[in-house]
Structures are given as C-alpha cells and as structure tokens.
Amino acid sequence: KHGRVAVDGFVGYIVHANDIRFPWDKVAMAAPKGLSPQELWDVTPEAAKWQIILTIAFLEFWRENSYILSKEGEQHYMRGGK
C-alpha cells in the first residue's frame, strides 16, 4: 500500500514539475502555469489543503481500525493479518 502511495506522489510531483496538463482537466487548466510543485501547494486554498489531508486521514483510519477489520473478518497486518 505504501509503495503505491509513494509512486503516486512521485508521479504527481513529476507531472507538476514539468507543467504537464491534460486539456480535458478543467481543474488543472485553471491552476497557474510555470509554478513549481511547492509553489503550487502554496497557492492552493487552505480549505482545499484541509480537504486533501482529512480525506487521506479518514481513509487511513478506516483501513487501520481494529473494529472495522474484525467486522470484515480480517486482522491488522501487524497482528497476523494480510
């Protein structure tokens, strides 16, 4: 799981660093051009940053929660699960 996230983050960084845009993506086309990934994060609205962070936090909580895993018939990977 963490390897896929790392690859996705790296690909996202490379795409933004090289200013690659897809013409059908209206959100990407609305972002300012010529910014580094760090500058692009800085110009992202605060509410959007919190939305990204809280969505990831919720997904992590959901997949790591022992109660949820037990209801699905699984165990946490640190306690002998997959």
C-alpha positions as CSV (number, residue, x, y, z in Angstrom):
1,K,0.0,0.0,0.0
2,H,2.7,2.5,1.0
3,G,4.7,1.7,-2.2
4,R,1.7,2.6,-4.4
5,V,1.2,5.9,-2.5
6,A,4.9,6.7,-2.9
7,V,4.8,6.1,-6.6
8,D,1.6,8.2,-7.0
9,G,3.2,11.0,-5.1
10,F,6.4,10.8,-7.2
11,V,4.4,10.8,-10.5
12,G,2.3,13.7,-9.3
13,Y,5.4,15.7,-8.4
14,I,7.0,15.0,-11.8
15,V,3.8,15.9,-13.6
16,H,3.6,19.2,-11.8
17,A,7.3,19.9,-12.0
18,N,7.2,19.5,-15.8
19,D,3.9,21.5,-16.1
20,I,2.1,18.6,-17.9
21,R,-1.6,19.3,-18.3
22,F,-4.4,17.4,-19.9
23,P,-6.8,19.6,-21.9
24,W,-10.0,17.9,-20.6
25,D,-9.0,18.5,-16.9
26,K,-10.6,21.9,-16.1
27,V,-9.1,22.0,-12.6
28,A,-5.5,21.5,-13.9
29,M,-6.1,24.1,-16.6
30,A,-7.3,26.6,-14.0
31,A,-4.1,26.4,-12.0
32,P,-1.4,29.0,-12.7
33,K,1.3,27.9,-15.1
34,G,5.0,28.0,-14.5
35,L,4.9,27.2,-10.8
36,S,7.0,24.5,-9.0
37,P,5.1,21.9,-7.1
38,Q,5.9,23.6,-3.8
39,E,4.6,27.0,-5.2
40,L,1.5,25.3,-6.5
41,W,0.8,23.9,-3.0
42,D,1.3,27.4,-1.5
43,V,-1.3,28.9,-3.8
44,T,-3.8,26.1,-3.2
45,P,-6.7,27.4,-1.0
46,E,-6.5,26.5,2.7
47,A,-9.9,24.7,2.5
48,A,-8.6,22.5,-0.3
49,K,-5.5,21.6,1.6
50,W,-7.6,20.5,4.6
51,Q,-9.9,18.6,2.4
52,I,-7.0,16.6,1.0
53,I,-5.4,16.0,4.4
54,L,-8.7,15.0,6.1
55,T,-9.7,12.7,3.3
56,I,-6.4,10.8,3.5
57,A,-6.6,10.7,7.3
58,F,-10.1,9.2,7.2
59,L,-9.1,6.5,4.7
60,E,-6.0,5.6,6.8
61,F,-8.2,5.5,9.9
62,W,-10.8,3.3,8.2
63,R,-8.3,0.7,7.0
64,E,-6.3,0.6,10.2
65,N,-9.2,0.4,12.6
66,S,-9.3,-2.9,14.5
67,Y,-13.1,-2.8,14.9
68,I,-13.7,-2.3,11.2
69,L,-11.2,-5.0,10.3
70,S,-12.8,-7.5,12.7
71,K,-16.2,-6.9,11.2
72,E,-14.7,-7.6,7.8
73,G,-13.2,-10.9,9.1
74,E,-9.7,-9.6,8.9
75,Q,-6.9,-8.7,11.3
76,H,-4.4,-5.8,11.3
77,Y,-1.3,-6.6,9.3
78,M,0.8,-6.0,12.4
79,R,-1.2,-8.7,14.3
80,G,-1.0,-11.5,11.8
81,G,-3.4,-10.3,9.1
82,K,-2.7,-9.8,5.4
